[in-house]
Amino acid sequence: MGDIGDSGRWTLDSGRGFLVMVRWFCSLVVVGVTAVPAVCADEGVVAVDEVGLVNYQAVPIADPVGGDQFKGSNFIHPLKTPSGFTITDSQPEDHLHHFGVWWPWKHIEVDERQILCWELQQGDGLIEAKDHKRIRHGLVTSSLYIDRKADGGPVSRLAETTVITTSPLLTRPARGYYLDIMINERTARDETVTVTPYRYSGFSIRCTSFWRNHNSSLLTSEGKSQVGSNFTEARWVLIQGATDQGDSAGSPQAGVLLMSHPSNQSHPELLRTWENAHDGIHFVNFNTVQKDPWIFEPGNNYQRRYRLFVFDGEITPAEADGMWQRYSD
């Protein structure tokens, strides 16, 4: 799927070859052929140099906080740095429907009927993981957007295939690794589906509650800090902070760089961030549809691509921009 060279660049194949692979995987799901070994329900872990640092939730949570209405799936948590520090939070008490790194649409619309998919506890839309297969350096996953309040019973509205891959461990500009997430969606039925505008929707991260105003920072590609970043455009967002792995006098640092690919709809995407809420806890959303709807027609594939650099230590804004430039090439 990818290769790493002397320059420390990690590339994930895209374009025609990737779409062929997606269609191949979807055909396996439809006809029931197994071309690669199936992964057990509790084995959605992607290793970096043989260490499991990325956990994909491949089935609905067995015992979620808040009860069965919060049985989410199709997200990544815990997401760990090479040293083992967890940078994500899932089901925090203030938002039980936040799940680490996740990418659901807020609303989709079919025949002028709007379906709420973000707050799964409302019993309307639900994104549910259905299958996943191992590939080199990662997973290919399939999930469905289920309309639970459709006339006549639940109906699948969107089918999603996501490729999740990691690079080998890198030592520059910090000790870390790339996590690539390539999301492909298509209509599940012969009908038009519209992703409707909202202030938050799509690819998001909820960071660890250990990171607060006093021990962490946020910076966007356009030079915005956490206060001032909400509803602004960005190509990348850098979040860095202390960890709980040292004493208060010399806490080690860790971070995550979130990068949006220039091929994404509405790139550079508008952000939804929390500027002053929750004592500086970080929630970041690259919102493809903050201004305009995105219309999905039957028979077409619609793609979003994101890359994360998950690391121990610190990186500079120039280094962050350099990584995004290499990603965008």
Sequence and secondary structure as in RCSB ss.txt:
>XXXX:A:sequence
MGDIGDSGRWTLDSGRGFLVMVRWFCSLVVVGVTAVPAVCADEGVVAVDEVGLVNYQAVPIADPVGGDQFKGSNF
IHPLKTPSGFTITDSQPEDHLHHFGVWWPWKHIEVDERQILCWELQQGDGLIEAKDHKRIRHGLVTSSLYIDRKA
DGGPVSRLAETTVITTSPLLTRPARGYYLDIMINERTARDETVTVTPYRYSGFSIRCTSFWRNHNSSLLTSEGKS
QVGSNFTEARWVLIQGATDQGDSAGSPQAGVLLMSHPSNQSHPELLRTWENAHDGIHFVNFNTVQKDPWIFEPGN
NYQRRYRLFVFDGEITPAEADGMWQRYSD
>XXXX:A:secstr
 EEE TT  EEE  THHHHHHHHHHHHHHHHT  SS B  TT  EEEETTEEEEEE  S  SS TT GGG   S 
EEEEB TT  B B BS TT TT BSEE   SEEEETTEEEE S GGGSSEEEEEEEEEEETTEEEEEEEEEETTS
TTS EEEEEEEEEEEE   B SSSEEEEEEEEEEEEESSSS EEE   SS SSEEEB TT  TTTEEEEETTS B
STT TT B SEEEEEEE SSS TTS  EEEEEEEE TTSTTSS EEEE SSGGGG  EEEEETTSSS EEE TT 
 EEEEEEEEEEES   HHHHHHHHHHHH 
